[in-house]
Amino acid sequence: MSGSGADQAQSLAADPDDAPIPSSGDGARPAAPLDGAQVAGRLERIGLFVAPVFIAGLAALLAWYHHSLDLENAARQQRSALGWSSKLYPQMVEHIQIAAASTALVVLIAVPLGILLTRPALRRVGPPVLTVANAGQALPAYGLLVLGLVVAGQGQLTVIYALTLYALLPVLRNTMVGLDAVDRGVIEAGRGMGMTRLGVLTRIELPLAVPIIVAGVRIAMIINIGMATLAFLIGGGGLGITISSGLKLNQDPVLIVGGALVAIVALGFDWLGAVAERYLKPRGI
């Protein structure tokens, strides 16, 4: 073997990653196969772009269907129930307000509580607190609203408080799971670099736990949007009024429009949660 050939062999043995990749005949380097994580990431990105198009198409289809009902010549009950400016739009705004306010309260309560329950001093208290939080979902939503009515009276605030208790568990549990899943070695490395416990929490633990926490918030939001359809039972408003009117009047168009609006609102907020889940997490995870 010549001297240059020996040198090349030694170089390849020392660093096999630098070995030449066989060409396909035209001199081009073959593309490396994608692993499972890369495929999942690409599908997720495609889904984030496809979802709003699908939601917009669904909304356009609903608008066409609503227009095709010819409400000016429809029965009085149907015309009254499906008036956009007088009924549907105000109810949709109330529905979103109830779901957004209750979810915001859930985040304000569950995330700090989850942080406290993962600290060494309060870790023993975690299981009993989770049991209490689980009680909210153990009760039927209708029963929880009735209890809220008895305790706080009717109105939108009562609905918000009841739904906050109902949706507390997913965010609380995901916060605790996300923080507990952070590698202890990373935490110890941060402490070894002189970071305080608060610094480790805010700069290491919480950023790494963000995807799991946001996933819990998405679940809570969808739960609250669905359960907000029962808000009308205790004077809270929302799109449940339209759905209830369709049931009472035996009007399928009213049921279709009310149910479709709830579905569009839920899909829209779930997409926003998916965007937050993807782009709020640190790069590289």
PyRosetta script that sets phi, psi and omega in degrees:
from pyrosetta import init, pose_from_sequence

init()
pose = pose_from_sequence("MSGSGADQAQSLAADPDDAPIPSSGDGARPAAPLDGAQVAGRLERIGLFVAPVFIAGLAALLAWYHHSLDLENAARQQRSALGWSSKLYPQMVEHIQIAAASTALVVLIAVPLGILLTRPALRRVGPPVLTVANAGQALPAYGLLVLGLVVAGQGQLTVIYALTLYALLPVLRNTMVGLDAVDRGVIEAGRGMGMTRLGVLTRIELPLAVPIIVAGVRIAMIINIGMATLAFLIGGGGLGITISSGLKLNQDPVLIVGGALVAIVALGFDWLGAVAERYLKPRGI")
pose.set_psi(1, 135.6)
pose.set_omega(1, 179.7)
pose.set_phi(2, -70.4)
pose.set_psi(2, 165.0)
pose.set_omega(2, -179.5)
pose.set_phi(3, -61.7)
pose.set_psi(3, -41.9)
pose.set_omega(3, -179.0)
pose.set_phi(4, -66.3)
pose.set_psi(4, -36.9)
pose.set_omega(4, 179.1)
pose.set_phi(5, -66.2)
pose.set_psi(5, -38.9)
pose.set_omega(5, 178.0)
pose.set_phi(6, -64.3)
pose.set_psi(6, -42.0)
pose.set_omega(6, 178.9)
pose.set_phi(7, -61.1)
pose.set_psi(7, -40.0)
pose.set_omega(7, -178.6)
pose.set_phi(8, -67.0)
pose.set_psi(8, -40.3)
pose.set_omega(8, 179.3)
pose.set_phi(9, -64.6)
pose.set_psi(9, -43.3)
pose.set_omega(9, 178.2)
pose.set_phi(10, -62.5)
pose.set_psi(10, -37.9)
pose.set_omega(10, -180.0)
pose.set_phi(11, -65.2)
pose.set_psi(11, -42.1)
pose.set_omega(11, 180.0)
pose.set_phi(12, -68.0)
pose.set_psi(12, -36.6)
pose.set_omega(12, 178.3)
pose.set_phi(13, -67.4)
pose.set_psi(13, -35.8)
pose.set_omega(13, -179.5)
pose.set_phi(14, -72.0)
pose.set_psi(14, -33.9)
pose.set_omega(14, -177.5)
pose.set_phi(15, -139.7)
pose.set_psi(15, 85.9)
pose.set_omega(15, -176.4)
pose.set_phi(16, -65.0)
pose.set_psi(16, -19.8)
pose.set_omega(16, 179.5)
pose.set_phi(17, -66.9)
pose.set_psi(17, -20.6)
pose.set_omega(17, -179.1)
pose.set_phi(18, -89.3)
pose.set_psi(18, 2.8)
pose.set_omega(18, -179.5)
pose.set_phi(19, -64.9)
pose.set_psi(19, 142.8)
pose.set_omega(19, 179.9)
pose.set_phi(20, -65.4)
pose.set_psi(20, 138.9)
pose.set_omega(20, 179.2)
pose.set_phi(21, -89.3)
pose.set_psi(21, 128.6)
pose.set_omega(21, -179.6)
pose.set_phi(22, -58.2)
pose.set_psi(22, 137.2)
pose.set_omega(22, -179.6)
pose.set_phi(23, -86.1)
pose.set_psi(23, 163.8)
pose.set_omega(23, -179.4)
pose.set_phi(24, -87.3)
pose.set_psi(24, 8.6)
pose.set_omega(24, 177.9)
pose.set_phi(25, 111.1)
pose.set_psi(25, -27.0)
pose.set_omega(25, -179.9)
pose.set_phi(26, -104.0)
pose.set_psi(26, 9.1)
pose.set_omega(26, 177.5)
pose.set_phi(27, 87.5)
pose.set_psi(27, -5.6)
pose.set_omega(27, -178.1)
pose.set_phi(28, -86.4)
pose.set_psi(28, 141.8)
pose.set_omega(28, 177.1)
pose.set_phi(29, -76.4)
pose.set_psi(29, 131.9)
pose.set_omega(29, 179.3)
pose.set_phi(30, -68.1)
pose.set_psi(30, 144.6)
pose.set_omega(30, -179.8)
pose.set_phi(31, -70.9)
pose.set_psi(31, 138.4)
pose.set_omega(31, 178.0)
pose.set_phi(32, -69.7)
pose.set_psi(32, 139.2)
pose.set_omega(32, 179.8)
pose.set_phi(33, -67.2)
pose.set_psi(33, 145.9)
pose.set_omega(33, 179.8)
pose.set_phi(34, -80.0)
pose.set_psi(34, 138.7)
pose.set_omega(34, 174.5)
pose.set_phi(35, -86.1)
pose.set_psi(35, 177.6)
pose.set_omega(35, -175.8)
pose.set_phi(36, -61.0)
pose.set_psi(36, -40.2)
pose.set_omega(36, -178.5)
pose.set_phi(37, -65.2)
pose.set_psi(37, -39.4)
pose.set_omega(37, 179.8)
pose.set_phi(38, -67.6)
pose.set_psi(38, -40.7)
pose.set_omega(38, 177.5)
pose.set_phi(39, -62.2)
pose.set_psi(39, -44.8)
pose.set_omega(39, 179.5)
pose.set_phi(40, -62.4)
pose.set_psi(40, -39.2)
pose.set_omega(40, 178.9)
pose.set_phi(41, -64.5)
pose.set_psi(41, -41.1)
pose.set_omega(41, 178.7)
pose.set_phi(42, -66.4)
pose.set_psi(42, -42.0)
pose.set_omega(42, 178.2)
pose.set_phi(43, -63.4)
pose.set_psi(43, -37.0)
pose.set_omega(43, 178.5)
pose.set_phi(44, -64.9)
pose.set_psi(44, -43.0)
pose.set_omega(44, 178.9)
pose.set_phi(45, -63.8)
pose.set_psi(45, -41.1)
pose.set_omega(45, 178.0)
pose.set_phi(46, -62.6)
pose.set_psi(46, -41.7)
pose.set_omega(46, 179.8)
pose.set_phi(47, -62.5)
pose.set_psi(47, -36.3)
pose.set_omega(47, 179.6)
pose.set_phi(48, -65.9)
pose.set_psi(48, -27.6)
pose.set_omega(48, 177.9)
pose.set_phi(49, -88.3)
pose.set_psi(49, -32.2)
pose.set_omega(49, -177.9)
pose.set_phi(50, -75.7)
pose.set_psi(50, -37.6)
pose.set_omega(50, -174.6)
pose.set_phi(51, -57.0)
pose.set_psi(51, -49.3)
pose.set_omega(51, -179.9)
pose.set_phi(52, -64.4)
pose.set_psi(52, -31.5)
pose.set_omega(52, 176.7)
pose.set_phi(53, -65.3)
pose.set_psi(53, -42.8)
pose.set_omega(53, 178.2)
pose.set_phi(54, -63.7)
pose.set_psi(54, -42.6)
pose.set_omega(54, -179.7)
pose.set_phi(55, -65.2)
pose.set_psi(55, -42.8)
pose.set_omega(55, 178.1)
pose.set_phi(56, -63.0)
pose.set_psi(56, -39.2)
pose.set_omega(56, 177.1)
pose.set_phi(57, -64.7)
pose.set_psi(57, -38.7)
pose.set_omega(57, 177.4)
pose.set_phi(58, -64.4)
pose.set_psi(58, -41.9)
pose.set_omega(58, 178.4)
pose.set_phi(59, -65.0)
pose.set_psi(59, -39.7)
pose.set_omega(59, 178.1)
pose.set_phi(60, -65.4)
pose.set_psi(60, -39.6)
pose.set_omega(60, 177.8)
pose.set_phi(61, -63.6)
pose.set_psi(61, -40.8)
pose.set_omega(61, 177.9)
pose.set_phi(62, -65.8)
pose.set_psi(62, -40.6)
pose.set_omega(62, 178.5)
pose.set_phi(63, -62.6)
pose.set_psi(63, -40.9)
pose.set_omega(63, 177.2)
pose.set_phi(64, -63.3)
pose.set_psi(64, -42.8)
pose.set_omega(64, -179.8)
pose.set_phi(65, -64.5)
pose.set_psi(65, -42.4)
pose.set_omega(65, 179.3)
pose.set_phi(66, -61.9)
pose.set_psi(66, -41.6)
pose.set_omega(66, 179.5)
pose.set_phi(67, -68.1)
pose.set_psi(67, -34.6)
pose.set_omega(67, -177.7)
pose.set_phi(68, -71.4)
pose.set_psi(68, -11.6)
pose.set_omega(68, -178.7)
pose.set_phi(69, -73.7)
pose.set_psi(69, -15.5)
pose.set_omega(69, 179.0)
pose.set_phi(70, 52.0)
pose.set_psi(70, 64.0)
pose.set_omega(70, -172.8)
pose.set_phi(71, -63.9)
pose.set_psi(71, -24.6)
pose.set_omega(71, -180.0)
pose.set_phi(72, -63.2)
pose.set_psi(72, -30.3)
pose.set_omega(72, 179.7)
pose.set_phi(73, -107.9)
pose.set_psi(73, 7.5)
pose.set_omega(73, -178.5)
pose.set_phi(74, -83.1)
pose.set_psi(74, 173.5)
pose.set_omega(74, 177.4)
pose.set_phi(75, -61.6)
pose.set_psi(75, 152.1)
pose.set_omega(75, -174.8)
pose.set_phi(76, -60.7)
pose.set_psi(76, -40.5)
pose.set_omega(76, -179.4)
pose.set_phi(77, -62.6)
pose.set_psi(77, -42.6)
pose.set_omega(77, -180.0)
pose.set_phi(78, -68.5)
pose.set_psi(78, -41.0)
pose.set_omega(78, 179.5)
pose.set_phi(79, -63.0)
pose.set_psi(79, -39.1)
pose.set_omega(79, -179.8)
pose.set_phi(80, -70.3)
pose.set_psi(80, -40.7)
pose.set_omega(80, -176.4)
pose.set_phi(81, -72.1)
pose.set_psi(81, -28.8)
pose.set_omega(81, -173.5)
pose.set_phi(82, -107.0)
pose.set_psi(82, 15.0)
pose.set_omega(82, 174.4)
pose.set_phi(83, -64.7)
pose.set_psi(83, 123.5)
pose.set_omega(83, -174.4)
pose.set_phi(84, -67.5)
pose.set_psi(84, -54.6)
pose.set_omega(84, -175.1)
pose.set_phi(85, -73.7)
pose.set_psi(85, -29.2)
pose.set_omega(85, -175.8)
pose.set_phi(86, -91.8)
pose.set_psi(86, -27.5)
pose.set_omega(86, -174.8)
pose.set_phi(87, -125.8)
pose.set_psi(87, -60.9)
pose.set_omega(87, -169.0)
pose.set_phi(88, -65.3)
pose.set_psi(88, -48.3)
pose.set_omega(88, -177.7)
pose.set_phi(89, -64.4)
pose.set_psi(89, -48.8)
pose.set_omega(89, 177.4)
pose.set_phi(90, -60.1)
pose.set_psi(90, -37.9)
pose.set_omega(90, 179.1)
pose.set_phi(91, -66.9)
pose.set_psi(91, -38.5)
pose.set_omega(91, 178.5)
pose.set_phi(92, -65.4)
pose.set_psi(92, -40.7)
pose.set_omega(92, 177.2)
pose.set_phi(93, -62.4)
pose.set_psi(93, -43.9)
pose.set_omega(93, 177.2)
pose.set_phi(94, -61.2)
pose.set_psi(94, -41.3)
pose.set_omega(94, -179.7)
pose.set_phi(95, -61.0)
pose.set_psi(95, -46.7)
pose.set_omega(95, 180.0)
pose.set_phi(96, -66.0)
pose.set_psi(96, -40.5)
pose.set_omega(96, 178.7)
pose.set_phi(97, -60.5)
pose.set_psi(97, -44.2)
pose.set_omega(97, -179.8)
pose.set_phi(98, -62.6)
pose.set_psi(98, -49.0)
pose.set_omega(98, -177.4)
pose.set_phi(99, -65.7)
pose.set_psi(99, -43.2)
pose.set_omega(99, -178.0)
pose.set_phi(100, -67.9)
pose.set_psi(100, -43.1)
pose.set_omega(100, -178.7)
pose.set_phi(101, -66.4)
pose.set_psi(101, -43.4)
pose.set_omega(101, 179.9)
pose.set_phi(102, -66.3)
pose.set_psi(102, -38.0)
pose.set_omega(102, 178.5)
pose.set_phi(103, -68.6)
pose.set_psi(103, -38.5)
pose.set_omega(103, 177.0)
pose.set_phi(104, -62.2)
pose.set_psi(104, -40.7)
pose.set_omega(104, 177.0)
pose.set_phi(105, -64.3)
pose.set_psi(105, -39.9)
pose.set_omega(105, 178.1)
pose.set_phi(106, -58.9)
pose.set_psi(106, -46.0)
pose.set_omega(106, -179.5)
pose.set_phi(107, -63.9)
pose.set_psi(107, -43.8)
pose.set_omega(107, -178.7)
pose.set_phi(108, -64.1)
pose.set_psi(108, -28.4)
pose.set_omega(108, -179.8)
pose.set_phi(109, -92.2)
pose.set_psi(109, -48.7)
pose.set_omega(109, -168.8)
pose.set_phi(110, -74.3)
pose.set_psi(110, -39.5)
pose.set_omega(110, -176.8)
pose.set_phi(111, -66.9)
pose.set_psi(111, -51.7)
pose.set_omega(111, 176.0)
pose.set_phi(112, -60.5)
pose.set_psi(112, -38.0)
pose.set_omega(112, 179.1)
pose.set_phi(113, -65.7)
pose.set_psi(113, -40.4)
pose.set_omega(113, 177.2)
pose.set_phi(114, -63.7)
pose.set_psi(114, -37.3)
pose.set_omega(114, 177.2)
pose.set_phi(115, -63.6)
pose.set_psi(115, -45.5)
pose.set_omega(115, -179.5)
pose.set_phi(116, -62.5)
pose.set_psi(116, -40.3)
pose.set_omega(116, -175.5)
pose.set_phi(117, -74.8)
pose.set_psi(117, -10.2)
pose.set_omega(117, 175.2)
pose.set_phi(118, -98.4)
pose.set_psi(118, -1.1)
pose.set_omega(118, 175.2)
pose.set_phi(119, -79.9)
pose.set_psi(119, 148.3)
pose.set_omega(119, -175.2)
pose.set_phi(120, -55.4)
pose.set_psi(120, -36.9)
pose.set_omega(120, -175.3)
pose.set_phi(121, -67.5)
pose.set_psi(121, -28.6)
pose.set_omega(121, -175.4)
pose.set_phi(122, -116.1)
pose.set_psi(122, 9.2)
pose.set_omega(122, -176.2)
pose.set_phi(123, -61.2)
pose.set_psi(123, -32.6)
pose.set_omega(123, -179.8)
pose.set_phi(124, -66.6)
pose.set_psi(124, -24.9)
pose.set_omega(124, -176.8)
pose.set_phi(125, -81.5)
pose.set_psi(125, -12.6)
pose.set_omega(125, -175.1)
pose.set_phi(126, -56.2)
pose.set_psi(126, -52.9)
pose.set_omega(126, -178.5)
pose.set_phi(127, -57.7)
pose.set_psi(127, -44.8)
pose.set_omega(127, 177.7)
pose.set_phi(128, -63.0)
pose.set_psi(128, -37.2)
pose.set_omega(128, 179.6)
pose.set_phi(129, -67.3)
pose.set_psi(129, -39.7)
pose.set_omega(129, 176.5)
pose.set_phi(130, -63.4)
pose.set_psi(130, -34.4)
pose.set_omega(130, 177.4)
pose.set_phi(131, -64.4)
pose.set_psi(131, -42.1)
pose.set_omega(131, 177.9)
pose.set_phi(132, -65.6)
pose.set_psi(132, -42.9)
pose.set_omega(132, 179.5)
pose.set_phi(133, -64.2)
pose.set_psi(133, -34.0)
pose.set_omega(133, 179.6)
pose.set_phi(134, -68.6)
pose.set_psi(134, -22.1)
pose.set_omega(134, -179.9)
pose.set_phi(135, -63.5)
pose.set_psi(135, -30.2)
pose.set_omega(135, 179.6)
pose.set_phi(136, -61.7)
pose.set_psi(136, -40.3)
pose.set_omega(136, 179.9)
pose.set_phi(137, -86.6)
pose.set_psi(137, -15.4)
pose.set_omega(137, 175.9)
pose.set_phi(138, -70.2)
pose.set_psi(138, -30.6)
pose.set_omega(138, 177.3)
pose.set_phi(139, -80.0)
pose.set_psi(139, 142.2)
pose.set_omega(139, 172.3)
pose.set_phi(140, -62.6)
pose.set_psi(140, 146.0)
pose.set_omega(140, -178.1)
pose.set_phi(141, -58.4)
pose.set_psi(141, -39.4)
pose.set_omega(141, 179.5)
pose.set_phi(142, -62.1)
pose.set_psi(142, -44.2)
pose.set_omega(142, 178.9)
pose.set_phi(143, -63.6)
pose.set_psi(143, -37.6)
pose.set_omega(143, 179.3)
pose.set_phi(144, -65.5)
pose.set_psi(144, -39.5)
pose.set_omega(144, 177.5)
pose.set_phi(145, -65.7)
pose.set_psi(145, -38.3)
pose.set_omega(145, 178.3)
pose.set_phi(146, -65.4)
pose.set_psi(146, -42.0)
pose.set_omega(146, 176.5)
pose.set_phi(147, -61.8)
pose.set_psi(147, -40.7)
pose.set_omega(147, 176.9)
pose.set_phi(148, -63.1)
pose.set_psi(148, -38.2)
pose.set_omega(148, 178.0)
pose.set_phi(149, -62.2)
pose.set_psi(149, -41.5)
pose.set_omega(149, -179.5)
pose.set_phi(150, -67.2)
pose.set_psi(150, -40.1)
pose.set_omega(150, -174.8)
pose.set_phi(151, -80.6)
pose.set_psi(151, -45.3)
pose.set_omega(151, -170.6)
pose.set_phi(152, -117.0)
pose.set_psi(152, -1.9)
pose.set_omega(152, -179.4)
pose.set_phi(153, 83.3)
pose.set_psi(153, 173.7)
pose.set_omega(153, -176.7)
pose.set_phi(154, -82.6)
pose.set_psi(154, 162.7)
pose.set_omega(154, 178.6)
pose.set_phi(155, 132.6)
pose.set_psi(155, 171.5)
pose.set_omega(155, -175.6)
pose.set_phi(156, -67.5)
pose.set_psi(156, -35.8)
pose.set_omega(156, 180.0)
pose.set_phi(157, -63.1)
pose.set_psi(157, -38.8)
pose.set_omega(157, 178.1)
pose.set_phi(158, -62.2)
pose.set_psi(158, -41.5)
pose.set_omega(158, 177.6)
pose.set_phi(159, -61.8)
pose.set_psi(159, -43.3)
pose.set_omega(159, -179.1)
pose.set_phi(160, -61.7)
pose.set_psi(160, -44.6)
pose.set_omega(160, 179.8)
pose.set_phi(161, -64.8)
pose.set_psi(161, -41.8)
pose.set_omega(161, -179.3)
pose.set_phi(162, -64.9)
pose.set_psi(162, -43.1)
pose.set_omega(162, -179.8)
pose.set_phi(163, -70.4)
pose.set_psi(163, -28.9)
pose.set_omega(163, 175.2)
pose.set_phi(164, -61.8)
pose.set_psi(164, -46.9)
pose.set_omega(164, 177.5)
pose.set_phi(165, -64.5)
pose.set_psi(165, -37.9)
pose.set_omega(165, -176.8)
pose.set_phi(166, -66.4)
pose.set_psi(166, -36.2)
pose.set_omega(166, -174.4)
pose.set_phi(167, -103.9)
pose.set_psi(167, 14.0)
pose.set_omega(167, -176.4)
pose.set_phi(168, -69.1)
pose.set_psi(168, -37.5)
pose.set_omega(168, -170.6)
pose.set_phi(169, -60.8)
pose.set_psi(169, -48.0)
pose.set_omega(169, -176.2)
pose.set_phi(170, -58.5)
pose.set_psi(170, -42.2)
pose.set_omega(170, -178.3)
pose.set_phi(171, -71.8)
pose.set_psi(171, -41.1)
pose.set_omega(171, 179.5)
pose.set_phi(172, -63.1)
pose.set_psi(172, -47.9)
pose.set_omega(172, -178.7)
pose.set_phi(173, -65.6)
pose.set_psi(173, -42.8)
pose.set_omega(173, -179.8)
pose.set_phi(174, -66.5)
pose.set_psi(174, -34.5)
pose.set_omega(174, 176.5)
pose.set_phi(175, -63.0)
pose.set_psi(175, -45.1)
pose.set_omega(175, -179.9)
pose.set_phi(176, -66.9)
pose.set_psi(176, -42.8)
pose.set_omega(176, 179.5)
pose.set_phi(177, -64.9)
pose.set_psi(177, -43.0)
pose.set_omega(177, -179.6)
pose.set_phi(178, -62.7)
pose.set_psi(178, -42.1)
pose.set_omega(178, 179.8)
pose.set_phi(179, -71.4)
pose.set_psi(179, -37.8)
pose.set_omega(179, 179.1)
pose.set_phi(180, -69.6)
pose.set_psi(180, -23.2)
pose.set_omega(180, -177.7)
pose.set_phi(181, -80.7)
pose.set_psi(181, -10.7)
pose.set_omega(181, 179.4)
pose.set_phi(182, -66.4)
pose.set_psi(182, 132.4)
pose.set_omega(182, -177.9)
pose.set_phi(183, -58.7)
pose.set_psi(183, 125.3)
pose.set_omega(183, 179.3)
pose.set_phi(184, -61.1)
pose.set_psi(184, -31.2)
pose.set_omega(184, 179.7)
pose.set_phi(185, -63.7)
pose.set_psi(185, -37.1)
pose.set_omega(185, 178.0)
pose.set_phi(186, -66.1)
pose.set_psi(186, -41.1)
pose.set_omega(186, 179.1)
pose.set_phi(187, -63.3)
pose.set_psi(187, -46.1)
pose.set_omega(187, 179.6)
pose.set_phi(188, -63.4)
pose.set_psi(188, -34.6)
pose.set_omega(188, 177.3)
pose.set_phi(189, -64.2)
pose.set_psi(189, -41.6)
pose.set_omega(189, 177.0)
pose.set_phi(190, -62.5)
pose.set_psi(190, -43.3)
pose.set_omega(190, 177.5)
pose.set_phi(191, -64.0)
pose.set_psi(191, -37.4)
pose.set_omega(191, 179.5)
pose.set_phi(192, -65.9)
pose.set_psi(192, -24.1)
pose.set_omega(192, 177.9)
pose.set_phi(193, -83.9)
pose.set_psi(193, 3.0)
pose.set_omega(193, 176.6)
pose.set_phi(194, 95.8)
pose.set_psi(194, 7.9)
pose.set_omega(194, 179.6)
pose.set_phi(195, -74.4)
pose.set_psi(195, 143.2)
pose.set_omega(195, 175.4)
pose.set_phi(196, -75.7)
pose.set_psi(196, 170.7)
pose.set_omega(196, 178.4)
pose.set_phi(197, -63.0)
pose.set_psi(197, -38.1)
pose.set_omega(197, 177.6)
pose.set_phi(198, -66.1)
pose.set_psi(198, -39.8)
pose.set_omega(198, 178.0)
pose.set_phi(199, -64.3)
pose.set_psi(199, -40.9)
pose.set_omega(199, 177.5)
pose.set_phi(200, -63.3)
pose.set_psi(200, -41.2)
pose.set_omega(200, -179.4)
pose.set_phi(201, -63.9)
pose.set_psi(201, -48.2)
pose.set_omega(201, -173.1)
pose.set_phi(202, -80.7)
pose.set_psi(202, -26.8)
pose.set_omega(202, -174.4)
pose.set_phi(203, -105.8)
pose.set_psi(203, -15.0)
pose.set_omega(203, -179.5)
pose.set_phi(204, -123.4)
pose.set_psi(204, -59.6)
pose.set_omega(204, -171.7)
pose.set_phi(205, -66.3)
pose.set_psi(205, -53.9)
pose.set_omega(205, -177.0)
pose.set_phi(206, -63.5)
pose.set_psi(206, -45.4)
pose.set_omega(206, 177.7)
pose.set_phi(207, -58.1)
pose.set_psi(207, -39.1)
pose.set_omega(207, 180.0)
pose.set_phi(208, -72.8)
pose.set_psi(208, -25.8)
pose.set_omega(208, -179.1)
pose.set_phi(209, -90.1)
pose.set_psi(209, -6.7)
pose.set_omega(209, -175.5)
pose.set_phi(210, -54.3)
pose.set_psi(210, -46.3)
pose.set_omega(210, -178.1)
pose.set_phi(211, -58.8)
pose.set_psi(211, -39.8)
pose.set_omega(211, -179.5)
pose.set_phi(212, -71.6)
pose.set_psi(212, -39.2)
pose.set_omega(212, 178.8)
pose.set_phi(213, -64.5)
pose.set_psi(213, -44.9)
pose.set_omega(213, -179.7)
pose.set_phi(214, -64.2)
pose.set_psi(214, -34.8)
pose.set_omega(214, 176.2)
pose.set_phi(215, -61.3)
pose.set_psi(215, -39.2)
pose.set_omega(215, 176.1)
pose.set_phi(216, -66.2)
pose.set_psi(216, -37.7)
pose.set_omega(216, 177.9)
pose.set_phi(217, -65.2)
pose.set_psi(217, -38.9)
pose.set_omega(217, 177.1)
pose.set_phi(218, -60.4)
pose.set_psi(218, -44.0)
pose.set_omega(218, 179.1)
pose.set_phi(219, -62.0)
pose.set_psi(219, -44.9)
pose.set_omega(219, -179.8)
pose.set_phi(220, -62.2)
pose.set_psi(220, -40.3)
pose.set_omega(220, -179.8)
pose.set_phi(221, -64.1)
pose.set_psi(221, -44.4)
pose.set_omega(221, -179.7)
pose.set_phi(222, -66.3)
pose.set_psi(222, -39.6)
pose.set_omega(222, 176.0)
pose.set_phi(223, -58.8)
pose.set_psi(223, -45.6)
pose.set_omega(223, -176.6)
pose.set_phi(224, -69.4)
pose.set_psi(224, -36.0)
pose.set_omega(224, 177.3)
pose.set_phi(225, -64.5)
pose.set_psi(225, -42.0)
pose.set_omega(225, 178.5)
pose.set_phi(226, -67.0)
pose.set_psi(226, -45.3)
pose.set_omega(226, -177.4)
pose.set_phi(227, -72.6)
pose.set_psi(227, -20.8)
pose.set_omega(227, 178.8)
pose.set_phi(228, -66.1)
pose.set_psi(228, -15.0)
pose.set_omega(228, 175.8)
pose.set_phi(229, -66.7)
pose.set_psi(229, -15.4)
pose.set_omega(229, 177.7)
pose.set_phi(230, -93.6)
pose.set_psi(230, -0.1)
pose.set_omega(230, -175.6)
pose.set_phi(231, -61.1)
pose.set_psi(231, -31.7)
pose.set_omega(231, -177.2)
pose.set_phi(232, -62.8)
pose.set_psi(232, -21.1)
pose.set_omega(232, -177.7)
pose.set_phi(233, -63.4)
pose.set_psi(233, -28.0)
pose.set_omega(233, 179.2)
pose.set_phi(234, -122.3)
pose.set_psi(234, 31.9)
pose.set_omega(234, 174.0)
pose.set_phi(235, 76.7)
pose.set_psi(235, 26.5)
pose.set_omega(235, -178.5)
pose.set_phi(236, -93.9)
pose.set_psi(236, -8.2)
pose.set_omega(236, -179.8)
pose.set_phi(237, 79.3)
pose.set_psi(237, -156.5)
pose.set_omega(237, 179.3)
pose.set_phi(238, 96.9)
pose.set_psi(238, 176.7)
pose.set_omega(238, -176.9)
pose.set_phi(239, -72.2)
pose.set_psi(239, -9.9)
pose.set_omega(239, 174.6)
pose.set_phi(240, -60.6)
pose.set_psi(240, -24.6)
pose.set_omega(240, 177.2)
pose.set_phi(241, -62.7)
pose.set_psi(241, -45.5)
pose.set_omega(241, 179.4)
pose.set_phi(242, -65.0)
pose.set_psi(242, -44.1)
pose.set_omega(242, 179.8)
pose.set_phi(243, -63.0)
pose.set_psi(243, -42.8)
pose.set_omega(243, 178.2)
pose.set_phi(244, -63.9)
pose.set_psi(244, -38.9)
pose.set_omega(244, 177.9)
pose.set_phi(245, -62.7)
pose.set_psi(245, -40.6)
pose.set_omega(245, 178.5)
pose.set_phi(246, -63.2)
pose.set_psi(246, -37.3)
pose.set_omega(246, 178.3)
pose.set_phi(247, -69.1)
pose.set_psi(247, -44.2)
pose.set_omega(247, -177.8)
pose.set_phi(248, -68.2)
pose.set_psi(248, -39.0)
pose.set_omega(248, -176.8)
pose.set_phi(249, -89.2)
pose.set_psi(249, -4.1)
pose.set_omega(249, -177.1)
pose.set_phi(250, 56.4)
pose.set_psi(250, 45.6)
pose.set_omega(250, -178.5)
pose.set_phi(251, -111.5)
pose.set_psi(251, 104.0)
pose.set_omega(251, -179.7)
pose.set_phi(252, -60.7)
pose.set_psi(252, -41.1)
pose.set_omega(252, 179.1)
pose.set_phi(253, -59.1)
pose.set_psi(253, -37.1)
pose.set_omega(253, 178.9)
pose.set_phi(254, -66.2)
pose.set_psi(254, -42.2)
pose.set_omega(254, 177.5)
pose.set_phi(255, -62.6)
pose.set_psi(255, -43.3)
pose.set_omega(255, -178.0)
pose.set_phi(256, -63.4)
pose.set_psi(256, -47.1)
pose.set_omega(256, -178.1)
pose.set_phi(257, -65.0)
pose.set_psi(257, -46.0)
pose.set_omega(257, -179.7)
pose.set_phi(258, -62.8)
pose.set_psi(258, -46.8)
pose.set_omega(258, 179.4)
pose.set_phi(259, -65.3)
pose.set_psi(259, -39.3)
pose.set_omega(259, -180.0)
pose.set_phi(260, -66.4)
pose.set_psi(260, -37.7)
pose.set_omega(260, 177.7)
pose.set_phi(261, -63.6)
pose.set_psi(261, -42.0)
pose.set_omega(261, 177.3)
pose.set_phi(262, -62.0)
pose.set_psi(262, -42.5)
pose.set_omega(262, 179.8)
pose.set_phi(263, -63.4)
pose.set_psi(263, -41.4)
pose.set_omega(263, -179.7)
pose.set_phi(264, -65.5)
pose.set_psi(264, -42.2)
pose.set_omega(264, 177.5)
pose.set_phi(265, -61.8)
pose.set_psi(265, -44.3)
pose.set_omega(265, -179.5)
pose.set_phi(266, -63.8)
pose.set_psi(266, -44.5)
pose.set_omega(266, 179.7)
pose.set_phi(267, -64.4)
pose.set_psi(267, -39.0)
pose.set_omega(267, 179.8)
pose.set_phi(268, -63.3)
pose.set_psi(268, -45.2)
pose.set_omega(268, -179.4)
pose.set_phi(269, -72.8)
pose.set_psi(269, -31.8)
pose.set_omega(269, 175.9)
pose.set_phi(270, -65.4)
pose.set_psi(270, -37.1)
pose.set_omega(270, 176.8)
pose.set_phi(271, -65.7)
pose.set_psi(271, -41.9)
pose.set_omega(271, 176.9)
pose.set_phi(272, -61.0)
pose.set_psi(272, -39.1)
pose.set_omega(272, 176.7)
pose.set_phi(273, -65.0)
pose.set_psi(273, -37.8)
pose.set_omega(273, 177.8)
pose.set_phi(274, -64.7)
pose.set_psi(274, -40.1)
pose.set_omega(274, 177.2)
pose.set_phi(275, -62.8)
pose.set_psi(275, -45.3)
pose.set_omega(275, 179.1)
pose.set_phi(276, -63.2)
pose.set_psi(276, -41.2)
pose.set_omega(276, -179.0)
pose.set_phi(277, -61.5)
pose.set_psi(277, -36.1)
pose.set_omega(277, -178.2)
pose.set_phi(278, -79.1)
pose.set_psi(278, -43.6)
pose.set_omega(278, -169.8)
pose.set_phi(279, -96.0)
pose.set_psi(279, -7.2)
pose.set_omega(279, 175.4)
pose.set_phi(280, -91.2)
pose.set_psi(280, -14.7)
pose.set_omega(280, -179.1)
pose.set_phi(281, -77.3)
pose.set_psi(281, 151.3)
pose.set_omega(281, 179.1)
pose.set_phi(282, -61.4)
pose.set_psi(282, 152.3)
pose.set_omega(282, 177.8)
pose.set_phi(283, -66.3)
pose.set_psi(283, 141.4)
pose.set_omega(283, 174.9)
pose.set_phi(284, 97.1)
pose.set_psi(284, -1.7)
pose.set_omega(284, 177.7)
pose.set_phi(285, -124.6)
pose.dump_pdb("model.pdb")
